[in-house]
Amino acid sequence: MYSNPFTPVFGSEPPFLGGREKLIGDVLKGLEHGPGDPNRVTIFTGPRGSGKTVLLQRITAEAQSRGWIGVHASAMSGMLEQLIDQVGRQARDFLSVKPTSKLTEISIAGIGVAREILPQAQKGWRIRMEEHLDELAEQNVGLLFSIDEVKATVKELEEFVSVFQFFIMQKRNVALVMAGLPGNVLQTFSLDSISFLRRAFLRKLDPISLPEVQAVLRDTIEMTGRSIERPALKSAAEQTGGLPFMIQLIGYHSFNQSNKETITTSDVKNGILDAKRDMESMILEATLAELSEVEQRFLIAMAQDEKVSKVADLKTRLNASDQYVGNYRRRLITLGIIAPAGRGKLTFAMPLLRDLLLERLEE
């Protein structure tokens, strides 16, 4: 019985990560070059399934292997305490032991415990983090912050970025990698209180090339002792659309079709059907639910074309002005749902989205 090596689970790092080597390498070079290198503040954007979380995890792991402390949190309430707690745990060999509370009372009958919060725990987040950074600096240890699911509505994210800007001004040995959906990242840029982020390196997670997708699928399968027919490999790679999540999803379902040594074209054909069903329920439905009726109508107009849509044709189908089409074109590109395909042309950036829209039209 072969154990399935594919990981179509959000945040679960696959055995092979294709097409992201340069992005990872740029950040790691920034860590080597020292404070002031622009790669030390990098933001990744991409649609759901583009591998943002896994990329942050890989960068953090690589930094840790180089002697850095790497801490991670999602942009949400409580993220500041999560980050400082992680620094305390991961850097405990470099930091002074400073308890944040002491036992003051025990109630045996009530099985209760009373604690007094010590003064150092009542200090502001910035002061506590600066104290940690001072001790890390004495031992030449850097600190990498990794923030996922960036959203403009998270107040603690504003506070974090404002403080981090001071760390940069102080030439602290720190770095920051962040990731989020394109629209959420742009909304965050609009916040005047953290305009510092507008000067960060913004890196779009484009689809992985077909040869790299084939290499990921083949290497992942062969690590188990199995193989895949060449036509089956080509078919599987083409259907992923270069989206990392689809690579794992199609690989997973194709692998599960049989327990024979070689994965066949028939296995991949059935695996693609299963992957399509999961892609729709796990990603595409959620993406469409966040769009307005007008935005969905724009996509439906595009779905009438097999691969590439001409902007001129869309204006005719929608009976809309240049400005109208231009506005929604820009917004949907910003969200990572469609992409330019040459002068005056557009295509879907998310695999299988066109198929789902056409199915809805037939219902």
N, C-alpha and C positions, 0 to 999 in steps of 0.2 A: 504494500500500500504506500503510495507516494504522498508525502505531506505537501499541501498546497502552500507555495511560498509567496503568493501574491497577497497584498494587504489593502483591499478597498475599504479602508476604515479611515475616517478623517483624523489626521494627526499621527497616523501610524506610519513610521518610516519604512519604505520598501528596501529590499536588499540592494537594488541598483537605482541610482537617481540620475537619470539622463538629462542632458541638455542644460544643466544649471551650473556647470563647472566654472565658467567664467564669472558668473555672479558671485559664487562662493569665494573664488580666488581673489576677486577685487576687494571684498570686505576683509579677507585675511591679510592681504597686502597692506590695507589701511592700518590694521592692528600692528603690523611689523614696523611701519613707517613712523609711528608715534603720533602724539597729539598734533592736530592741525591738518591731518590728511582727510580730505572730504569723504572718502569711503567709510569713515568712522560714523557717519550719520546717513544711513541708507534706508529708503522706504520701498517696499515691494508692493505692487498692485497687480491684481488679476481677478478674473471671474471665479466663481465657486468651482472647485475642482482643479485649479491651476497649480496647486502644490505650495501655497504660501506658508502654511503652518509647518509642513515638513521641511521646507527650505530654512525657516528660522531655526528649527531643531538641529538641522545639520550644521549650520553656521555656529550655533552655540556649542555643539559637541566638538567641532574642530577647534574653536577658540579654547575650550577647556583642555584639549589635548596639547595646546601650546602654552599652558600654564596660566591662562586667564580664569577668572571667576565668571561664570555665565548664569544669569538669572532670567526667568521668563514669567510673563503674566499676560493675560488678556486684558484689553481695555474695558474695565468694569469697576464697579464700586468695590473697594477693598484691595485694589491692585497695589497701592503704595505699601501697605503692611505686608502683602505677599512678597513683594520684592525685597524689602529689608529683612524679613524673616529668612528668605533664601540666602541672602548674603551672609547672615549670621551662621547659618548651617554650613554652607559650602566653604566659607572662609574661616571656619572656627580655628584652624591651625595657625592662622595669621593674626587673629583678633584677640584682644584681651577678653576674658570671661567677665561679662557684666550682667548679672541677673536683673530682670526687669520687675521682680516682685519678691516679697518674702512672706513666709508663713507667720501669721499673727495669732491664730485661734483655731482650735479643733473642737468640734462638738461631737462627742462620741455617740450620744443618744440620737442626735439628729443627723449623724453621719455627715456633718457639714465641715467645710474648710473656709477660713477667711484669709485673704491675702491683702497686703498693702502694696500699692503700686509705687515703686521707687522713683525718685526724681528723674533719672536718666530716661525712663520710659515715657515720661510726660513731655520730653523735648519734642520740638517739631521734627517732621520727617527729614527736612533738609539738613538740620543740625546732626541728627543721628547718622544720616548717610555720609555726611562730610567727615564725621569721626571715624567711620569705617574706612573711607577712602584715604584718610591720613595714615592709618595703620598699614593699609595695603601698599601705599606709596613708599613707606619705609622699607618694604621688602620687594619693591619693584614688581608688584602684581597688578595687572589691569582688571577692569570690571566691565563686562559687556551686558547691556540691558537688551532684552528681546521682548517686544510688545506686539501682540497679535490682535486681530479684530478691531483695528483702529476705528473709532467713532467720534464725531465732533461733539456728541451729546454727553460724553463722559467727563465730568468735572475733574476727576482725579487725573485724567490724562493731561488736561490743561496744566494742572499743578506740577505733574511730573516733568513735562516738557519745559516749563518755565524754570524749574530747578536745574534740569539737565543743561540748559543753556548757560547757567552760571558755572557749571562744572567745566564746560568747554572754554569759557572765558578765563577760568582759573588754570587752564592747561592741565586738567586732571587726566590721568591715564584711563579714560573711559571711552566707550563706543555704544552706539544705539542702532539696532536694526528693528524695523517695524513693518507690519504688513496689514493690508486691508483691501476691501472691495474698492474699485476705482472711484465710485461716487462718494463713498464714505471718506476716502483719503482727501478728495478735493474739498469736501465740506470742512474737513479739519484744517486745510490750508487757509480757509476763509476766516478763521478765528484770529482776530487782531492780537489777542493776548499771547498767541504762540506762533506769530508770523515767522519766527526762527526756522520753522520746519520747511518753509518755502525754499530755503537754501540747501535743503538736504538733497542727496542724490536720489532721484525718483527712477526706479527700475520696473519696467513693465514685464510681466511674465508671459512671454509670447508662447505659442504652441511649439512643442518639441518637434524637430525635423523628423521626417519619415525614416531615414537611416538610423537615427538615434533611438527612435521608438522600436524599430526592429531589433536593435542591439539589446535594449532593456528587456524586451519580451524573451528573446532567445537566451540571453545570459541567465535570466531568472529561472527559466524552465530547465536549462541544462545543469544548473547547480543542484537539481534534485536527482540527476541521473536520467532524466527523460529528454526527448528531442521533439522538434516540431517540423512538419513538412514545410518546404520552402513556400509553396503557394498559400498554405495556411498562415504562415508567418506574415506574408505580404498582405493578405486579406485582413488579418487581425490588426496590423499596424495602421492600415488605411482607415479603418473604421474608428480608431481612437480619436482622430482629428488632432492628434498631438497634445491632447489634454491629459495631464498626469493621472487624474482620477480614473479616466476611461481606460488608460493603459492597464492599471491595476484591476479594474472591473472586468474588462474583456479577458485579460490573462487569467483571472480567478475562475470565471465561469467556463472558459475553454478548457482549463486544466481539470475541472471537475466532471467533464463529460464522460470520461472513461479512465480506466486505470492502466491502459496499455502504455508501452514504453514510448510510442510515438503519438503525438497529438496530430490529428488529421484535419483536413479541410472541413469535414463534416462536424468534427468537434468544435471548431472555431465558428462555423455557421450557427450552430445551436447556442454557443457561448455568447455570440453577439446579440442574439435575441433576448437572452436572459439579462445581459448587460444593459441593453436598451431599456428594458422595463425598469431596472433599478435606477438608471440614470434619470429617467423621467420622474420617478417618485422622490428621489433623494436630492436632486439639484434643479432640474428644469421647472418643475411645478413651483418650487419656492421662488425661482427667479421671475417667472411670469407673474406670480402673485404680487410682487413688489412694483410692477409696472402699471402705469395708468392705462386707461382704455385707449387713449390716442396712441400711446407708445406701442401697445399690442397691435393696433390696427396698422401701424407702420410696418411692423414685423410680418404681419400677415400679407401685406402687399409685397414684401420681399420674398416670402415663401413661394410665390407663384413662379419664381425663376428657379431653375434647377441648381445652379451653382453661384452665379454672379448676377447682381441686379444693377441695372443702369439707373442713376439718379433721375434722368429724364423720364424713364418709364414709370418710376415711382410717383413723380409729380402728376403724370397723367392718370394713373390708377387712383390716386388719392384726391385728385382734382384740387391740388394745393399749389400754393405759391412757392417760389424759390426760397423765401425766408422761412416759411413753415417747414418745408422739407429739410432745409439746412439746420434749423434748430434741433429737430428730433434726430437727425443724422448725428450731430455732434454729441447729443446727450447719450444716445445708445452706444456710440463708440466709447465715450467716457466710462460708461458702465461695464465695458468689456463684453457686450453682447453681440455687436457687429464690428466689422473691421473694414478699412479701405482695401479695395482690390484693384487698384489702378485708378487712373484719372476718371472721375465721374462714375466710379463703380463701387459697389459694396458687397460684402459677403457675411454669412453668419460666422461668428467667432466661437460659438459653443456647439459642439457636435450634437446632432440629433434634434436640435431645437426646431429646425425647419420641418422635420418629420412630425413632431408633436403638434405644431401649428396646423399642418395640413390635415392631421387626424381630427383635430377639433373642428375644422371647417366641414368635414364630412359627417359629423355627428348630428 
